[in-house]
Amino acid sequence: MKGNRTASERLNAKTLDQMFVNMVEQGYECPPFVSNAILETAKSVFVQDPSNPNVMNVGQLMVLGIAVSEPAGKPLTKCEMKTAVVTLDAGKDDEEIRSQYGLATLRQARLARVTHEAWDQGITLTQEDVASKLLNCSVRTVRRDIKALAKRGVIVPTRGQQKDIGPGVSHKVETVRLFIERKTYTEIERRLKHSLTAIKRYILTFSRVAYLTEKGYRTKEIAFLVQSSERLTQDYQALYRKYKEDPAYKGRLDEILALNSADREISKGGATN
């Protein structure tokens, strides 16, 4: 009986989820991915998950870093410190990179990811932080990896790098830029050493940002709806506006926006759980 009740409860929950999604879509003319984002946010606020008190996923951890507002040259002991949640292990994405390109490339992917995630949340990590506390390698190795990533067009925003040359281009933005410029998934994968799964996800998120930008949503609203940082959302918007002005890329941008349309059709099957 207990098992039957559990199954019944699950079915009822799915029915309520779908009812909520339908009401949002019909009442506010939202596409499915927007209504589902609203649903998941509402559930996270009103239905607390006791197994996840820190709102962190498997593979994530909290790190301590220096506030991005702190000037170069200021002693570290006198700098304001803040915390951020970064993804050390991205699961399937990381496994794809490891199996195809090896451990060194996986380490570089993690280096780029954690530093950009920290930067998005307002902190910078030192090369020493990343080497000893996250990647379990030498500072020399981190410096070598930073140079290797720079050759592929990805700047790593550690404190030293950020203060000297700015935050640089996120690996996500670089991925989308290459796709807009008609590089194939395979070409991007080989150049940036990303997993195919991650590349497709970045492009779909960009498509959603572009769609909502065209609809007149504000940056904060878009970041909330696509579950992205405001900084990355702004970067995606800037990228979209840049290429939108160039007639040579109109067809490619239309293709990318069509990916969002296809995603909306798939989402009509019901709310995600």
PyRosetta script that sets phi, psi and omega in degrees:
from pyrosetta import init, pose_from_sequence

init()
pose = pose_from_sequence("MKGNRTASERLNAKTLDQMFVNMVEQGYECPPFVSNAILETAKSVFVQDPSNPNVMNVGQLMVLGIAVSEPAGKPLTKCEMKTAVVTLDAGKDDEEIRSQYGLATLRQARLARVTHEAWDQGITLTQEDVASKLLNCSVRTVRRDIKALAKRGVIVPTRGQQKDIGPGVSHKVETVRLFIERKTYTEIERRLKHSLTAIKRYILTFSRVAYLTEKGYRTKEIAFLVQSSERLTQDYQALYRKYKEDPAYKGRLDEILALNSADREISKGGATN")
pose.set_psi(1, -38.6)
pose.set_omega(1, -179.0)
pose.set_phi(2, -62.1)
pose.set_psi(2, -42.1)
pose.set_omega(2, 178.5)
pose.set_phi(3, -63.4)
pose.set_psi(3, -38.8)
pose.set_omega(3, 179.0)
pose.set_phi(4, -65.5)
pose.set_psi(4, -39.8)
pose.set_omega(4, 179.0)
pose.set_phi(5, -65.2)
pose.set_psi(5, -39.7)
pose.set_omega(5, 179.7)
pose.set_phi(6, -63.0)
pose.set_psi(6, -44.2)
pose.set_omega(6, 178.4)
pose.set_phi(7, -62.9)
pose.set_psi(7, -41.4)
pose.set_omega(7, 179.4)
pose.set_phi(8, -63.7)
pose.set_psi(8, -41.9)
pose.set_omega(8, 178.8)
pose.set_phi(9, -62.1)
pose.set_psi(9, -40.2)
pose.set_omega(9, 179.0)
pose.set_phi(10, -63.6)
pose.set_psi(10, -42.9)
pose.set_omega(10, 179.4)
pose.set_phi(11, -63.8)
pose.set_psi(11, -41.6)
pose.set_omega(11, 178.5)
pose.set_phi(12, -63.1)
pose.set_psi(12, -40.4)
pose.set_omega(12, 179.8)
pose.set_phi(13, -62.7)
pose.set_psi(13, -43.0)
pose.set_omega(13, 178.8)
pose.set_phi(14, -63.4)
pose.set_psi(14, -38.1)
pose.set_omega(14, 178.6)
pose.set_phi(15, -64.7)
pose.set_psi(15, -43.3)
pose.set_omega(15, 178.5)
pose.set_phi(16, -65.6)
pose.set_psi(16, -39.5)
pose.set_omega(16, 177.4)
pose.set_phi(17, -59.1)
pose.set_psi(17, -46.9)
pose.set_omega(17, -178.0)
pose.set_phi(18, -66.2)
pose.set_psi(18, -37.6)
pose.set_omega(18, 177.8)
pose.set_phi(19, -62.4)
pose.set_psi(19, -43.4)
pose.set_omega(19, 179.0)
pose.set_phi(20, -62.1)
pose.set_psi(20, -46.6)
pose.set_omega(20, -179.6)
pose.set_phi(21, -60.5)
pose.set_psi(21, -44.9)
pose.set_omega(21, 180.0)
pose.set_phi(22, -61.3)
pose.set_psi(22, -41.4)
pose.set_omega(22, -179.7)
pose.set_phi(23, -63.8)
pose.set_psi(23, -41.8)
pose.set_omega(23, 179.8)
pose.set_phi(24, -66.1)
pose.set_psi(24, -45.1)
pose.set_omega(24, -178.0)
pose.set_phi(25, -64.0)
pose.set_psi(25, -43.7)
pose.set_omega(25, -177.2)
pose.set_phi(26, -75.3)
pose.set_psi(26, -36.5)
pose.set_omega(26, -176.6)
pose.set_phi(27, -77.9)
pose.set_psi(27, -31.9)
pose.set_omega(27, -175.1)
pose.set_phi(28, -121.3)
pose.set_psi(28, 5.8)
pose.set_omega(28, 178.5)
pose.set_phi(29, 55.1)
pose.set_psi(29, 46.1)
pose.set_omega(29, 179.1)
pose.set_phi(30, -91.8)
pose.set_psi(30, 146.0)
pose.set_omega(30, 171.2)
pose.set_phi(31, -70.8)
pose.set_psi(31, 159.5)
pose.set_omega(31, -176.2)
pose.set_phi(32, -55.0)
pose.set_psi(32, -39.3)
pose.set_omega(32, -177.0)
pose.set_phi(33, -67.9)
pose.set_psi(33, -27.7)
pose.set_omega(33, 176.4)
pose.set_phi(34, -72.6)
pose.set_psi(34, -45.7)
pose.set_omega(34, -179.1)
pose.set_phi(35, -64.7)
pose.set_psi(35, -36.2)
pose.set_omega(35, 177.8)
pose.set_phi(36, -68.1)
pose.set_psi(36, -35.9)
pose.set_omega(36, 177.4)
pose.set_phi(37, -64.3)
pose.set_psi(37, -41.3)
pose.set_omega(37, 177.8)
pose.set_phi(38, -63.8)
pose.set_psi(38, -42.0)
pose.set_omega(38, 178.9)
pose.set_phi(39, -59.8)
pose.set_psi(39, -49.4)
pose.set_omega(39, -177.2)
pose.set_phi(40, -64.4)
pose.set_psi(40, -36.7)
pose.set_omega(40, 178.1)
pose.set_phi(41, -67.2)
pose.set_psi(41, -43.2)
pose.set_omega(41, 178.3)
pose.set_phi(42, -60.5)
pose.set_psi(42, -42.2)
pose.set_omega(42, -180.0)
pose.set_phi(43, -65.4)
pose.set_psi(43, -38.0)
pose.set_omega(43, -178.8)
pose.set_phi(44, -67.9)
pose.set_psi(44, -28.5)
pose.set_omega(44, -180.0)
pose.set_phi(45, -83.1)
pose.set_psi(45, -45.9)
pose.set_omega(45, -172.0)
pose.set_phi(46, -95.8)
pose.set_psi(46, -15.4)
pose.set_omega(46, 177.0)
pose.set_phi(47, -121.0)
pose.set_psi(47, 93.0)
pose.set_omega(47, -176.5)
pose.set_phi(48, -69.7)
pose.set_psi(48, 140.7)
pose.set_omega(48, 178.6)
pose.set_phi(49, -104.0)
pose.set_psi(49, 102.8)
pose.set_omega(49, -176.1)
pose.set_phi(50, -64.5)
pose.set_psi(50, -20.3)
pose.set_omega(50, -179.3)
pose.set_phi(51, -81.8)
pose.set_psi(51, -7.1)
pose.set_omega(51, -177.2)
pose.set_phi(52, -135.7)
pose.set_psi(52, 63.4)
pose.set_omega(52, -174.0)
pose.set_phi(53, -66.6)
pose.set_psi(53, -24.6)
pose.set_omega(53, -177.5)
pose.set_phi(54, -96.6)
pose.set_psi(54, 4.3)
pose.set_omega(54, 179.6)
pose.set_phi(55, 52.1)
pose.set_psi(55, 46.3)
pose.set_omega(55, 176.0)
pose.set_phi(56, -121.2)
pose.set_psi(56, 144.4)
pose.set_omega(56, 178.5)
pose.set_phi(57, -88.8)
pose.set_psi(57, 167.1)
pose.set_omega(57, 175.5)
pose.set_phi(58, -60.0)
pose.set_psi(58, 133.6)
pose.set_omega(58, -179.6)
pose.set_phi(59, 95.1)
pose.set_psi(59, -7.2)
pose.set_omega(59, 179.0)
pose.set_phi(60, -100.9)
pose.set_psi(60, 157.7)
pose.set_omega(60, 175.2)
pose.set_phi(61, -152.3)
pose.set_psi(61, 161.2)
pose.set_omega(61, -179.5)
pose.set_phi(62, -94.3)
pose.set_psi(62, 133.1)
pose.set_omega(62, -179.9)
pose.set_phi(63, -122.7)
pose.set_psi(63, 157.8)
pose.set_omega(63, 178.4)
pose.set_phi(64, -108.6)
pose.set_psi(64, 131.1)
pose.set_omega(64, -179.2)
pose.set_phi(65, -145.9)
pose.set_psi(65, -178.9)
pose.set_omega(65, -176.4)
pose.set_phi(66, -92.2)
pose.set_psi(66, 135.1)
pose.set_omega(66, 179.3)
pose.set_phi(67, -58.9)
pose.set_psi(67, 137.3)
pose.set_omega(67, -177.4)
pose.set_phi(68, -63.1)
pose.set_psi(68, -19.3)
pose.set_omega(68, -179.0)
pose.set_phi(69, -76.0)
pose.set_psi(69, -13.0)
pose.set_omega(69, -177.9)
pose.set_phi(70, -72.0)
pose.set_psi(70, 132.0)
pose.set_omega(70, -176.2)
pose.set_phi(71, -72.8)
pose.set_psi(71, 157.1)
pose.set_omega(71, 176.5)
pose.set_phi(72, -65.7)
pose.set_psi(72, 145.1)
pose.set_omega(72, 177.2)
pose.set_phi(73, 89.8)
pose.set_psi(73, -13.4)
pose.set_omega(73, 179.1)
pose.set_phi(74, -73.4)
pose.set_psi(74, 133.1)
pose.set_omega(74, -179.9)
pose.set_phi(75, -54.8)
pose.set_psi(75, 136.3)
pose.set_omega(75, -177.2)
pose.set_phi(76, -58.8)
pose.set_psi(76, -33.1)
pose.set_omega(76, -177.7)
pose.set_phi(77, -67.2)
pose.set_psi(77, -17.5)
pose.set_omega(77, -179.0)
pose.set_phi(78, -106.4)
pose.set_psi(78, 2.1)
pose.set_omega(78, -179.4)
pose.set_phi(79, -81.9)
pose.set_psi(79, 147.9)
pose.set_omega(79, 174.1)
pose.set_phi(80, -69.3)
pose.set_psi(80, 133.5)
pose.set_omega(80, -178.9)
pose.set_phi(81, -110.1)
pose.set_psi(81, 143.2)
pose.set_omega(81, 177.6)
pose.set_phi(82, -136.7)
pose.set_psi(82, 166.8)
pose.set_omega(82, 178.3)
pose.set_phi(83, -109.9)
pose.set_psi(83, 155.8)
pose.set_omega(83, 175.9)
pose.set_phi(84, -147.4)
pose.set_psi(84, 155.6)
pose.set_omega(84, 176.1)
pose.set_phi(85, -102.4)
pose.set_psi(85, 123.3)
pose.set_omega(85, -178.5)
pose.set_phi(86, -123.4)
pose.set_psi(86, 159.7)
pose.set_omega(86, -178.0)
pose.set_phi(87, -102.8)
pose.set_psi(87, 103.7)
pose.set_omega(87, 178.4)
pose.set_phi(88, -79.9)
pose.set_psi(88, -39.8)
pose.set_omega(88, -179.1)
pose.set_phi(89, -122.2)
pose.set_psi(89, 112.6)
pose.set_omega(89, -177.7)
pose.set_phi(90, -94.2)
pose.set_psi(90, 17.9)
pose.set_omega(90, 174.4)
pose.set_phi(91, 64.7)
pose.set_psi(91, -120.9)
pose.set_omega(91, -175.0)
pose.set_phi(92, -58.5)
pose.set_psi(92, -40.8)
pose.set_omega(92, 179.7)
pose.set_phi(93, -57.8)
pose.set_psi(93, -46.9)
pose.set_omega(93, -178.8)
pose.set_phi(94, -67.5)
pose.set_psi(94, -37.2)
pose.set_omega(94, 179.4)
pose.set_phi(95, -64.8)
pose.set_psi(95, -38.1)
pose.set_omega(95, 177.0)
pose.set_phi(96, -62.0)
pose.set_psi(96, -43.2)
pose.set_omega(96, 179.6)
pose.set_phi(97, -66.2)
pose.set_psi(97, -45.3)
pose.set_omega(97, -178.3)
pose.set_phi(98, -61.4)
pose.set_psi(98, -45.3)
pose.set_omega(98, -176.0)
pose.set_phi(99, -70.0)
pose.set_psi(99, -30.2)
pose.set_omega(99, -176.5)
pose.set_phi(100, -92.8)
pose.set_psi(100, -34.5)
pose.set_omega(100, -172.9)
pose.set_phi(101, -120.9)
pose.set_psi(101, -14.3)
pose.set_omega(101, 176.9)
pose.set_phi(102, 101.8)
pose.set_psi(102, 174.8)
pose.set_omega(102, -173.5)
pose.set_phi(103, -69.4)
pose.set_psi(103, -36.1)
pose.set_omega(103, -179.0)
pose.set_phi(104, -63.2)
pose.set_psi(104, -42.6)
pose.set_omega(104, 179.3)
pose.set_phi(105, -68.4)
pose.set_psi(105, -36.2)
pose.set_omega(105, 176.2)
pose.set_phi(106, -62.2)
pose.set_psi(106, -42.5)
pose.set_omega(106, 178.6)
pose.set_phi(107, -61.3)
pose.set_psi(107, -41.2)
pose.set_omega(107, 178.9)
pose.set_phi(108, -64.9)
pose.set_psi(108, -39.9)
pose.set_omega(108, 178.1)
pose.set_phi(109, -62.9)
pose.set_psi(109, -41.4)
pose.set_omega(109, 179.1)
pose.set_phi(110, -67.9)
pose.set_psi(110, -38.1)
pose.set_omega(110, 177.9)
pose.set_phi(111, -59.1)
pose.set_psi(111, -49.3)
pose.set_omega(111, 179.6)
pose.set_phi(112, -63.3)
pose.set_psi(112, -41.4)
pose.set_omega(112, -175.6)
pose.set_phi(113, -66.4)
pose.set_psi(113, -50.8)
pose.set_omega(113, -173.9)
pose.set_phi(114, -68.2)
pose.set_psi(114, -35.9)
pose.set_omega(114, -179.9)
pose.set_phi(115, -70.3)
pose.set_psi(115, -37.9)
pose.set_omega(115, 177.8)
pose.set_phi(116, -71.5)
pose.set_psi(116, -37.6)
pose.set_omega(116, 177.1)
pose.set_phi(117, -63.2)
pose.set_psi(117, -41.8)
pose.set_omega(117, 178.1)
pose.set_phi(118, -63.9)
pose.set_psi(118, -43.8)
pose.set_omega(118, 179.3)
pose.set_phi(119, -60.9)
pose.set_psi(119, -42.1)
pose.set_omega(119, 178.1)
pose.set_phi(120, -59.0)
pose.set_psi(120, -28.6)
pose.set_omega(120, -178.3)
pose.set_phi(121, -97.4)
pose.set_psi(121, 10.0)
pose.set_omega(121, 171.6)
pose.set_phi(122, 92.2)
pose.set_psi(122, 16.9)
pose.set_omega(122, 177.2)
pose.set_phi(123, -132.8)
pose.set_psi(123, 156.2)
pose.set_omega(123, 172.6)
pose.set_phi(124, -116.7)
pose.set_psi(124, 144.7)
pose.set_omega(124, 176.3)
pose.set_phi(125, -104.5)
pose.set_psi(125, 143.8)
pose.set_omega(125, 175.2)
pose.set_phi(126, -81.2)
pose.set_psi(126, 161.7)
pose.set_omega(126, 176.5)
pose.set_phi(127, -60.5)
pose.set_psi(127, -34.3)
pose.set_omega(127, 178.2)
pose.set_phi(128, -66.0)
pose.set_psi(128, -40.5)
pose.set_omega(128, 177.5)
pose.set_phi(129, -57.0)
pose.set_psi(129, -50.8)
pose.set_omega(129, -175.8)
pose.set_phi(130, -65.5)
pose.set_psi(130, -42.4)
pose.set_omega(130, -176.1)
pose.set_phi(131, -65.8)
pose.set_psi(131, -51.3)
pose.set_omega(131, -171.6)
pose.set_phi(132, -87.3)
pose.set_psi(132, -32.4)
pose.set_omega(132, -173.2)
pose.set_phi(133, -97.4)
pose.set_psi(133, -22.3)
pose.set_omega(133, -174.3)
pose.set_phi(134, -118.4)
pose.set_psi(134, -49.1)
pose.set_omega(134, -172.2)
pose.set_phi(135, -99.9)
pose.set_psi(135, -8.4)
pose.set_omega(135, 176.9)
pose.set_phi(136, 54.2)
pose.set_psi(136, 52.0)
pose.set_omega(136, 178.4)
pose.set_phi(137, -143.0)
pose.set_psi(137, -178.6)
pose.set_omega(137, -179.4)
pose.set_phi(138, -83.0)
pose.set_psi(138, 158.6)
pose.set_omega(138, 175.7)
pose.set_phi(139, -62.8)
pose.set_psi(139, -35.0)
pose.set_omega(139, 178.2)
pose.set_phi(140, -60.4)
pose.set_psi(140, -39.6)
pose.set_omega(140, 178.3)
pose.set_phi(141, -64.9)
pose.set_psi(141, -42.1)
pose.set_omega(141, 178.2)
pose.set_phi(142, -61.2)
pose.set_psi(142, -42.9)
pose.set_omega(142, 179.5)
pose.set_phi(143, -63.5)
pose.set_psi(143, -39.5)
pose.set_omega(143, 178.1)
pose.set_phi(144, -65.7)
pose.set_psi(144, -39.3)
pose.set_omega(144, 178.3)
pose.set_phi(145, -66.8)
pose.set_psi(145, -36.8)
pose.set_omega(145, 178.5)
pose.set_phi(146, -61.8)
pose.set_psi(146, -41.1)
pose.set_omega(146, 178.2)
pose.set_phi(147, -66.2)
pose.set_psi(147, -40.2)
pose.set_omega(147, 179.8)
pose.set_phi(148, -64.9)
pose.set_psi(148, -39.8)
pose.set_omega(148, 178.8)
pose.set_phi(149, -68.3)
pose.set_psi(149, -38.1)
pose.set_omega(149, 179.6)
pose.set_phi(150, -61.2)
pose.set_psi(150, -36.6)
pose.set_omega(150, 178.4)
pose.set_phi(151, -65.2)
pose.set_psi(151, -24.6)
pose.set_omega(151, 178.1)
pose.set_phi(152, -93.3)
pose.set_psi(152, 5.3)
pose.set_omega(152, 176.1)
pose.set_phi(153, 91.6)
pose.set_psi(153, 12.0)
pose.set_omega(153, -178.6)
pose.set_phi(154, -115.1)
pose.set_psi(154, 119.3)
pose.set_omega(154, 178.1)
pose.set_phi(155, -94.0)
pose.set_psi(155, 134.8)
pose.set_omega(155, -178.5)
pose.set_phi(156, -98.3)
pose.set_psi(156, 115.6)
pose.set_omega(156, -174.4)
pose.set_phi(157, -83.7)
pose.set_psi(157, 62.5)
pose.set_omega(157, 168.9)
pose.set_phi(158, -72.8)
pose.set_psi(158, 172.0)
pose.set_omega(158, -176.6)
pose.set_phi(159, -59.4)
pose.set_psi(159, -46.0)
pose.set_omega(159, -179.6)
pose.set_phi(160, -61.9)
pose.set_psi(160, -46.0)
pose.set_omega(160, -179.7)
pose.set_phi(161, -65.2)
pose.set_psi(161, -45.5)
pose.set_omega(161, -175.3)
pose.set_phi(162, -64.1)
pose.set_psi(162, -39.0)
pose.set_omega(162, -178.1)
pose.set_phi(163, -74.2)
pose.set_psi(163, -26.9)
pose.set_omega(163, -178.2)
pose.set_phi(164, -85.4)
pose.set_psi(164, -44.2)
pose.set_omega(164, -170.9)
pose.set_phi(165, -130.9)
pose.set_psi(165, 9.3)
pose.set_omega(165, -179.9)
pose.set_phi(166, 85.8)
pose.set_psi(166, 176.4)
pose.set_omega(166, -174.1)
pose.set_phi(167, -71.4)
pose.set_psi(167, -17.9)
pose.set_omega(167, 178.9)
pose.set_phi(168, 73.2)
pose.set_psi(168, -167.3)
pose.set_omega(168, -175.3)
pose.set_phi(169, -98.1)
pose.set_psi(169, 127.9)
pose.set_omega(169, 175.7)
pose.set_phi(170, -63.5)
pose.set_psi(170, 145.4)
pose.set_omega(170, 177.4)
pose.set_phi(171, -61.0)
pose.set_psi(171, -27.3)
pose.set_omega(171, 177.7)
pose.set_phi(172, -70.4)
pose.set_psi(172, -44.2)
pose.set_omega(172, 179.4)
pose.set_phi(173, -65.5)
pose.set_psi(173, -41.1)
pose.set_omega(173, 178.9)
pose.set_phi(174, -63.0)
pose.set_psi(174, -38.3)
pose.set_omega(174, 177.1)
pose.set_phi(175, -59.7)
pose.set_psi(175, -48.4)
pose.set_omega(175, -178.5)
pose.set_phi(176, -66.6)
pose.set_psi(176, -40.4)
pose.set_omega(176, 179.1)
pose.set_phi(177, -58.0)
pose.set_psi(177, -45.5)
pose.set_omega(177, 179.5)
pose.set_phi(178, -62.6)
pose.set_psi(178, -38.4)
pose.set_omega(178, 179.7)
pose.set_phi(179, -67.0)
pose.set_psi(179, -41.0)
pose.set_omega(179, 177.6)
pose.set_phi(180, -60.4)
pose.set_psi(180, -36.3)
pose.set_omega(180, -179.5)
pose.set_phi(181, -83.8)
pose.set_psi(181, 22.1)
pose.set_omega(181, 170.3)
pose.set_phi(182, 69.8)
pose.set_psi(182, 26.7)
pose.set_omega(182, 169.6)
pose.set_phi(183, -79.3)
pose.set_psi(183, 144.8)
pose.set_omega(183, -179.7)
pose.set_phi(184, -80.0)
pose.set_psi(184, 166.8)
pose.set_omega(184, 176.0)
pose.set_phi(185, -56.6)
pose.set_psi(185, -43.2)
pose.set_omega(185, -178.0)
pose.set_phi(186, -64.8)
pose.set_psi(186, -41.6)
pose.set_omega(186, 179.0)
pose.set_phi(187, -63.3)
pose.set_psi(187, -41.7)
pose.set_omega(187, 179.4)
pose.set_phi(188, -66.2)
pose.set_psi(188, -42.3)
pose.set_omega(188, -179.9)
pose.set_phi(189, -59.2)
pose.set_psi(189, -44.8)
pose.set_omega(189, -178.9)
pose.set_phi(190, -69.2)
pose.set_psi(190, -37.8)
pose.set_omega(190, -177.1)
pose.set_phi(191, -73.0)
pose.set_psi(191, -48.6)
pose.set_omega(191, -174.5)
pose.set_phi(192, -95.0)
pose.set_psi(192, -10.7)
pose.set_omega(192, -179.7)
pose.set_phi(193, 60.5)
pose.set_psi(193, 41.3)
pose.set_omega(193, 174.7)
pose.set_phi(194, -98.8)
pose.set_psi(194, 161.4)
pose.set_omega(194, 173.4)
pose.set_phi(195, -75.0)
pose.set_psi(195, 149.5)
pose.set_omega(195, 178.3)
pose.set_phi(196, -61.7)
pose.set_psi(196, -37.0)
pose.set_omega(196, 178.6)
pose.set_phi(197, -59.5)
pose.set_psi(197, -45.8)
pose.set_omega(197, -179.1)
pose.set_phi(198, -66.7)
pose.set_psi(198, -41.6)
pose.set_omega(198, -179.5)
pose.set_phi(199, -59.1)
pose.set_psi(199, -47.1)
pose.set_omega(199, -179.8)
pose.set_phi(200, -63.9)
pose.set_psi(200, -35.8)
pose.set_omega(200, -179.9)
pose.set_phi(201, -67.8)
pose.set_psi(201, -42.6)
pose.set_omega(201, 178.7)
pose.set_phi(202, -60.6)
pose.set_psi(202, -42.9)
pose.set_omega(202, -177.6)
pose.set_phi(203, -68.0)
pose.set_psi(203, -39.5)
pose.set_omega(203, 178.2)
pose.set_phi(204, -65.7)
pose.set_psi(204, -40.2)
pose.set_omega(204, 177.4)
pose.set_phi(205, -63.1)
pose.set_psi(205, -42.2)
pose.set_omega(205, 175.9)
pose.set_phi(206, -59.2)
pose.set_psi(206, -42.0)
pose.set_omega(206, 178.9)
pose.set_phi(207, -59.9)
pose.set_psi(207, -41.8)
pose.set_omega(207, 179.1)
pose.set_phi(208, -65.7)
pose.set_psi(208, -42.4)
pose.set_omega(208, 178.3)
pose.set_phi(209, -61.2)
pose.set_psi(209, -44.9)
pose.set_omega(209, 179.9)
pose.set_phi(210, -61.8)
pose.set_psi(210, -43.8)
pose.set_omega(210, -179.9)
pose.set_phi(211, -59.9)
pose.set_psi(211, -48.4)
pose.set_omega(211, -177.4)
pose.set_phi(212, -70.8)
pose.set_psi(212, -31.4)
pose.set_omega(212, 175.6)
pose.set_phi(213, -62.7)
pose.set_psi(213, -44.1)
pose.set_omega(213, 177.8)
pose.set_phi(214, -63.2)
pose.set_psi(214, -31.0)
pose.set_omega(214, 180.0)
pose.set_phi(215, -79.1)
pose.set_psi(215, -6.3)
pose.set_omega(215, 175.7)
pose.set_phi(216, 91.3)
pose.set_psi(216, 12.7)
pose.set_omega(216, 177.2)
pose.set_phi(217, -69.6)
pose.set_psi(217, 149.8)
pose.set_omega(217, 176.6)
pose.set_phi(218, -79.5)
pose.set_psi(218, 160.2)
pose.set_omega(218, -176.3)
pose.set_phi(219, -57.3)
pose.set_psi(219, -44.5)
pose.set_omega(219, -179.3)
pose.set_phi(220, -62.1)
pose.set_psi(220, -40.4)
pose.set_omega(220, 179.6)
pose.set_phi(221, -66.1)
pose.set_psi(221, -41.3)
pose.set_omega(221, -179.6)
pose.set_phi(222, -65.7)
pose.set_psi(222, -44.4)
pose.set_omega(222, 179.1)
pose.set_phi(223, -57.9)
pose.set_psi(223, -41.6)
pose.set_omega(223, 178.6)
pose.set_phi(224, -64.2)
pose.set_psi(224, -45.0)
pose.set_omega(224, -174.5)
pose.set_phi(225, -71.8)
pose.set_psi(225, -34.8)
pose.set_omega(225, -179.0)
pose.set_phi(226, -95.9)
pose.set_psi(226, 1.1)
pose.set_omega(226, 179.1)
pose.set_phi(227, 58.7)
pose.set_psi(227, 53.9)
pose.set_omega(227, 179.4)
pose.set_phi(228, -131.6)
pose.set_psi(228, 164.4)
pose.set_omega(228, 176.6)
pose.set_phi(229, -73.6)
pose.set_psi(229, 155.4)
pose.set_omega(229, 178.1)
pose.set_phi(230, -63.3)
pose.set_psi(230, -36.7)
pose.set_omega(230, -178.7)
pose.set_phi(231, -63.0)
pose.set_psi(231, -47.0)
pose.set_omega(231, 179.6)
pose.set_phi(232, -66.3)
pose.set_psi(232, -38.7)
pose.set_omega(232, 177.8)
pose.set_phi(233, -60.3)
pose.set_psi(233, -43.6)
pose.set_omega(233, 177.9)
pose.set_phi(234, -62.5)
pose.set_psi(234, -40.6)
pose.set_omega(234, 179.1)
pose.set_phi(235, -64.4)
pose.set_psi(235, -41.6)
pose.set_omega(235, 177.8)
pose.set_phi(236, -64.2)
pose.set_psi(236, -41.2)
pose.set_omega(236, 178.9)
pose.set_phi(237, -63.2)
pose.set_psi(237, -43.0)
pose.set_omega(237, 179.1)
pose.set_phi(238, -63.0)
pose.set_psi(238, -39.8)
pose.set_omega(238, 179.0)
pose.set_phi(239, -64.9)
pose.set_psi(239, -43.8)
pose.set_omega(239, 179.8)
pose.set_phi(240, -62.3)
pose.set_psi(240, -46.1)
pose.set_omega(240, -178.0)
pose.set_phi(241, -66.2)
pose.set_psi(241, -36.3)
pose.set_omega(241, 179.3)
pose.set_phi(242, -61.6)
pose.set_psi(242, -49.4)
pose.set_omega(242, -176.3)
pose.set_phi(243, -79.8)
pose.set_psi(243, -22.8)
pose.set_omega(243, 177.7)
pose.set_phi(244, -64.5)
pose.set_psi(244, -30.0)
pose.set_omega(244, -178.8)
pose.set_phi(245, -76.0)
pose.set_psi(245, -12.9)
pose.set_omega(245, -177.3)
pose.set_phi(246, -101.8)
pose.set_psi(246, 113.4)
pose.set_omega(246, -178.2)
pose.set_phi(247, -58.1)
pose.set_psi(247, -25.0)
pose.set_omega(247, -177.8)
pose.set_phi(248, -64.9)
pose.set_psi(248, -20.8)
pose.set_omega(248, -176.0)
pose.set_phi(249, -110.9)
pose.set_psi(249, 6.9)
pose.set_omega(249, -179.1)
pose.set_phi(250, -59.1)
pose.set_psi(250, -45.0)
pose.set_omega(250, -179.4)
pose.set_phi(251, -61.6)
pose.set_psi(251, -40.6)
pose.set_omega(251, -179.3)
pose.set_phi(252, -67.4)
pose.set_psi(252, -41.1)
pose.set_omega(252, 178.1)
pose.set_phi(253, -65.5)
pose.set_psi(253, -36.7)
pose.set_omega(253, 176.2)
pose.set_phi(254, -61.7)
pose.set_psi(254, -40.1)
pose.set_omega(254, 177.3)
pose.set_phi(255, -61.9)
pose.set_psi(255, -41.7)
pose.set_omega(255, -178.8)
pose.set_phi(256, -67.7)
pose.set_psi(256, -42.2)
pose.set_omega(256, 176.7)
pose.set_phi(257, -64.4)
pose.set_psi(257, -31.2)
pose.set_omega(257, 177.0)
pose.set_phi(258, -66.4)
pose.set_psi(258, -29.7)
pose.set_omega(258, 175.7)
pose.set_phi(259, -61.1)
pose.set_psi(259, -39.2)
pose.set_omega(259, 176.9)
pose.set_phi(260, -64.7)
pose.set_psi(260, -39.7)
pose.set_omega(260, 178.6)
pose.set_phi(261, -63.2)
pose.set_psi(261, -41.5)
pose.set_omega(261, 178.1)
pose.set_phi(262, -64.3)
pose.set_psi(262, -38.9)
pose.set_omega(262, 178.6)
pose.set_phi(263, -63.7)
pose.set_psi(263, -37.2)
pose.set_omega(263, 178.9)
pose.set_phi(264, -65.4)
pose.set_psi(264, -37.4)
pose.set_omega(264, 179.0)
pose.set_phi(265, -66.0)
pose.set_psi(265, -42.1)
pose.set_omega(265, 178.3)
pose.set_phi(266, -63.0)
pose.set_psi(266, -38.4)
pose.set_omega(266, -177.4)
pose.set_phi(267, -67.0)
pose.set_psi(267, -18.7)
pose.set_omega(267, -178.7)
pose.set_phi(268, -65.3)
pose.set_psi(268, -12.2)
pose.set_omega(268, 179.7)
pose.set_phi(269, -69.9)
pose.set_psi(269, -14.1)
pose.set_omega(269, 178.0)
pose.set_phi(270, 144.2)
pose.set_psi(270, 171.4)
pose.set_omega(270, -179.8)
pose.set_phi(271, -72.4)
pose.set_psi(271, 147.6)
pose.set_omega(271, 177.2)
pose.set_phi(272, -80.3)
pose.set_psi(272, 152.0)
pose.set_omega(272, -178.0)
pose.set_phi(273, -133.1)
pose.dump_pdb("model.pdb")
